[in-house]
C-alpha cells in the first residue's frame, strides 16, 4: 500500500491516504470517461452522416465540459498535492511516481485546451446541414488530439495505481 511504502505515520499517513483516494478516483473518472469516448462514443459518431454527426457533437460539447473541466482540474490539484506531501514526508520513489502522474494529467489538460477545444469551438459554429468541406479532416484532427489526451489520462491513472500498490 502507498502509505506503507512511504513509511508515514500519524497525520501524514492520513493526509497521504486521503490524497491517494482523491487522486485515484478523480483521475479514474477522467481516464474512464475519455476511454469510453475513444472506444465507444467516437465509433458511434463516426457512423453518423455529417448532419447527425454535427448535431450530436455540438450537443455533446455543451454538456461534456461542465463535467470534465472541474474533474480534470481537481485531478491535477490532488495529484500535485500528493506529490508534494510525499516529497516532503516520504521516499523519492513515491514522490517521483506521483509527480510523473501530475505531469501526465497536466499534458491531458494542455492537449484539451490547445488541441481539442479550439476545434470544438469551430465545430460549434457549423451549420449541421452544411458543414465545411473539410469537416472530416477537422474531425480527424480532433480525434488525434483526443487520442493523445486519453493516453495521458490513462497513463496518469496507471502511475497512481503503481504508486498506491507498490510495496
KAKALIN-V870444 format. One record per helix or strand. SS is the DSSP state (H for helix, E for strand). FROM is the first residue (numbers start at 1). TO is the last residue. If there is no record, write none. Layout:
((SS:FROM:TO) (SS:FROM:TO))
This chain:
((H:2:5) (H:10:46) (H:50:89) (H:92:123) (E:127:127) (E:130:130) (H:135:165))
